[in-house]
């Protein structure tokens, strides 16, 4: 890794950890209902929605409220896409989205995955972007936050039958956390040059005529292929470029802050209108980790022991540093095949060096690699470079980040509740190892909690592996592969991993906007999200009902380095063992082939 | 119960266990352990595949499939063997108990008092409420026919059949020593007892049932662990099942090698799922109960034993638990200007006829300190005055000499009624003695107060160390006593308990337990008296002394046959050991997967991607030998860990973090490293012998 890379990583973590504490304390204050100044506005919302804010809910009602709320979200986003031609704010006259793509996109944005089978600027009008996608960017983030808050309440309360009021929690998280912060970030981004308008797309004449190879199309508009299946091309040229416009800055802020990751444009944060400068890039990375990191602090505050939160945050940070350093150094290493051709891939004052395929020159390999580590460690999925073009191991790390269950910071809320499930698993095994009925924060971990943790941990690997198996076995699944060999396998594995873990980043390469992938991935996203949320809430309910035992000499402390090590070990062992064979057949083989030769 | 201990692989137990291991291949038995059932199904599947291959059309060489199938069967058999061995030990213990239940004749009384008419009946025909008499010299060695409560008489009873303790104990009506256990023997005198348990519900029946049911009742933590193990099995099932399509796809795109065979997938699955812990799980539980019996503790359920591992607070009766049951005279403290030899002389005279342990200890102390011999009481023409609740004094009248001993208040009243006065120096002495935690007994002759005898509570030897050990385990000790605060504080300090409850009534004990429980603590209580029964019933873990009353035993969920109150330490250790063994083997089992992946993944896919040979870090000879070595290791490790499962991971009172660090280093790190060495060794052996 270069000095620049180390400094970048260091500065990023320093700013993040400094900001996490005040924000975390604020979130705890807000979610405990102590922000009195916000009441009048809240009460208006409650009155309009017919919500009784003082009514507490048991876990089941809470879970049903969340499910209902999100199901309605899917319906509304689906409807908006299908009807967009009839709706205002569609200057490009975008056509109704196909049913499978609309379904996929609706589920994708509601589940905070923000997998994009479509290309933003060529598919969706401004109204869908604003009222459908941006709204879900807020609400799906709020959903993640309230679920972890309910779980924290389960740990903090004792002998209680309820875990809070879902409607109140959703309102507070959206109104007083996500909205103000997004506004702030949107302003900063706009200041860096991110566009914000409702104009039609602009046609500009380029200085040079661009010559390129265009695919040859048959009469039906389908690309022609030769007998080996390769696409036939013909030379083409143009001097006109269409510049897509739109209300980007406002969506960009919550895209990062809510770990959504769905880009306004197809190129996502690699697009200069979404992410113009290294500074905007830095702010975006920061926005991704901000709430996940702060929630750890909120957790410590709400359970009455700040050290508990810092321990979880320390485990996340340590794993992240290793992951980030790994991607950054693999990408800086460059490609041995190019080195063999005499290409200079060393970094210096004039070039960032390293593997630059699929990366923006304004970011270089370090900023792109760090972004990749951040966006996959958190379940954001925004990209500022094409992960498909990373070196095999550089691409393996983002894959592993997701496969661990999105718990290294993870999505807003989801990261922490995923990590707490791992923490419960860790204390269960270690509790047994010291001869005590395991307890976490004074709550006994018994059969019911194990059942729920087991479901939460089982769901995603099974979705990923079975989904990948279905895709590689079916004609429709294989049709989408762009690259032959092990890399094609990696592309499918990445897509399913990204969907089931609600990340949403794409390895690109795979042509996933087909009915097969749209439906398969939508199912993976929905069950990957709510197959975890429901057991987590069930666990919250069971924990809330338990007594809180005082810590004694025989209690395992869950705030020291030992626990942090244990937690990391559990995440790695339980999270990763499931994927070893799949990884061996994908990126590991690619790496060995690249470096050792075929 | 004889304290029979078995060597680990005692042939007397191991040989039948081998037969039992094969009998357990019954699918109905296997089904109860879901993880091992997967192995069982895998064994059947690979056997069928081997048969198919022998027929000439297999998905791998027939020899290879056969070798895998054989070792998978061994894996199942080894797990069965471990369970059978643990059960065998328990059954042997139960059998020695059952010896007690031979035919017993009982003399059933038609009227419930000694000397009444009786008829001879079978012990099995006795019902709750029947009254029987047992006398030394009865037919059938005077065996007590059923559990009961002595309602009349005193007898010395040999309880060695139950406790292994050869010294006879006294059983008498009333008080805390009235319970007798069926199967024990009256050695001298007679007792009349009322039967308190129907046949099949007696103590011995419960013990046998506990031993035999140990494997069927899963404890809460065992259930939770099973859930985790099943979840891991499901995930790994998903991993291996999907590996076939992945392999088919990889073969197609790389155009090399053959798809992975079903045999290899089954081998991988069995290696990945936590067979080590699953195979030993029930053996650990059975062995834990067995260990409890060796410690002479009878628990009504495994749940109680496991709960003991979590105890935070231990409540103990002072008398008989922390101190020896009786107070003993420790000093003669004369009044100012008095003579201690004279005090001792008169104190001894006053105590000669006093058969209470305190009275006897005064005689003994007088002899030790002043060499005063016991005098012939008949020659003295003495008239003894026995203790009565009204006077609260006892003593002797020698002619016109009235010697009395009693509490300070009683003597003061007596002396003052005779016109004497109670000297201030004696009052001072009395206060001093009370502050030390001892009981002052004042001696007077007529209206002259001679001085004070200090009766001291004797704290049991070694108990301080035991409490220190409990403290290191994280358990708070609380002494419960009827004494006043001053006395209680002094004894508490001497014994080294953390806290005490003075002037305790049964209600106060109950309230204290409830208060601790409300704070979320798990309370253990040891007790023996009837007045302990409500507290025992309220406590989470209640250890009743076998010497205690029937009421106390009924209220407890454990009975300590040795009546040793600090036995709770062993109980706690056993409870903790059961959990630790399960936890450690789980960690070990999961950590093993890393090495197994390194053995199997390159072996399974090297044909498709030759570059994967780089992952063969152990340098295993061939793909076939690599996979076979991993499977053999997976089977043998169960056998190697049987001793650990039966003996349990040792518990040390080190504090949670230290203990965890130690166990993680051994079973976590060890679990990662050991299989690398083990698989390599097996592979070398296979390669050298040319078996694969």
Interface residues (C-beta under 8 A of the other chain):
Chain A: X158 X425 X428 X429 X430 X431 X432 X433 X434 X435 X436 X437 X438 X442 X445 X446 X447 X449 X450 X451 X454 X455 X457 X458 X461 X462 X465 X466 X468 X469 X470 X472 X473 X478 X484 X485 X486 X488 X489 X547 X548 X549 X550 X552 X553 X554 X555 X556 X557 X560 X562 X566 X569 X573 X574 X577 X578 X579 X580 X581 X582 X584 X585 X588 X589 X592 X593 X596 X598
Chain B: X220 X221 X223 X224 X225 X227 X228 X230 X231 X232 X234 X235 X236 X238 X239 X240 X241 X242 X243 X244 X245 X246 X247 X248 X249 X250 X253 X254 X268 X272 X306 X307 X309 X310 X312 X471 X472 X473 X474 X475 X476 X519 X520 X521 X575 X576 X577 X578 X579 X580 X582 X583 X584 X586 X587 X590 X591 X593 X594 X597 X601 X605 X608 X609 X611 X612 X614 X615 X651 X655 X656 X657 X659 X660 X661 X663 X664 X667 X668
